[in-house]
């Protein structure tokens, strides 16, 4: 699996592609979803959910938006770090999401170095959590 597996959720194909390329070059396994509904379907496929070490989620998407998808992820996969990425920053929304358990809030366009630093921190946090409960 390399560095870890990251689910990238964004309705803009060029954003997903760019983020995928940056993360893949850094050694991460990347899974993409074009909206919250597809992300939820992807991560909970049957009795064997897709195991991810981080979820990177846009806020404004069709079908199930970021708020709905994040609420689902927080309730079903509370140990998986969630990072929001948005082109429409909102301090109140960011504060509310962070209080609910979102790890970080990134504003597009995201600097490559910032994306990689957040991914490393989130994946390491999740790997430490998983290893703690295996011991």
N, C-alpha and C positions, 0 to 999 in steps of 0.2 A: 504494500500500500504506500510506501514512501513516507512522506512527512505526516500524512493524515488525509482524511476525506472531508471535503467541504461542499456543502450544497449551496449553489448560487441561484437565487430567485430574483428575476428581473424580467419585465415584459419587453425590454428593449434588447434585441438580439445582439447589437453591436456592443452593448455594455457587458452582456454575458460573455461574449466572445473575447473581449479585451481582458476582463477579469480572469476568465478561464486560462488564457494564454500566460498571464503574469503568474498565476498560482501554479500552473502546470510546470512552467520553467523553473519554479522554486522547489519542485518535487512533490506537490500536493496532487491528490486524486480529486478531480472536480466533477461534480454531477450538477447538471443545469435543469432549471424549471422556469417556464415562461410566466407563471402566475402562482398565486397562493394555492389555488385548487390543485394544480399540477404538482406543486411541491408537497402538499399533504399526501396526495396519491403516491408520489414517488417514495417518500420516506416511510410510509406505512403499508408497503406492499404485502398484503396477506399476513400470515402468522410470523413472518420473518422480516421485521422492519429493517430498512436500509440503515446501517450504522454510519453515522457521520460524527465528525469531531468539532464541526462548526457549521452554523447556518448564517449566510450572508444574504439579507433580505431587503429588497426595495420596499417602499411604502405605498406608492401609487401604482396599482395594477388592476387589470380587469378581473372579473369573477370574484375571487377572494383577495382583498387587498392585504397590505402588509400588516395592518393592525389585527385582522382576523387570523392570518396565518401565524403571526407571532404568538397570539393568545393560544392557539392550538399547540404550537411547539413548546411553549412554556408549560402547558398543562400535561402534555404527553411525554415530553423529553426534557425534563427540568435540568438535567446535568449537561446538556449540550449548549455551549455558549452561542448566543445569538448576537449578531452585529447588524445594525440597520445601515443601509446606504440609501441616500435620497438626494434628489436634485432640488427639493423644496424644503430647505431647513426650517424647522419650527421649534423654538426653544421650549415651549410648553409641552409639545408632543415628545420631544427628546427627554425632558425631565420625567414625564409620566412613564415612558417606556423603560428608562433606567431604573426607576423605582420598582417597576414590575419585574425586573430581572434581566433586561437587555444589557449586554456587556459593554457595547460601544455604539457610537452614532457617527457615521461618516457622511460627509457631504460630497456629492459628485461635482466636478470630476475628482476622483480620489487619486492622490499621489501614490505612485507605485510603492515607494518606501513605507508610507503609512499603511497601505493595504497589507504588505508583507509583515510589518511589525505587529499589526493587530491579529493577522492570521496565526503567526507564530505564538503569540500570547494565548490566544483562544484555544488552539489545538493543544498546546502544552498543558494548559489548565485542564482540559478534558482528559488527556492521556493520564495525567497525575490522578485525577478522580477515578478513572477506570482501574488503574493499577492499585490504588488504595483499596478498592473493594474486591480485587482478585486475591489479595494477600491473605 
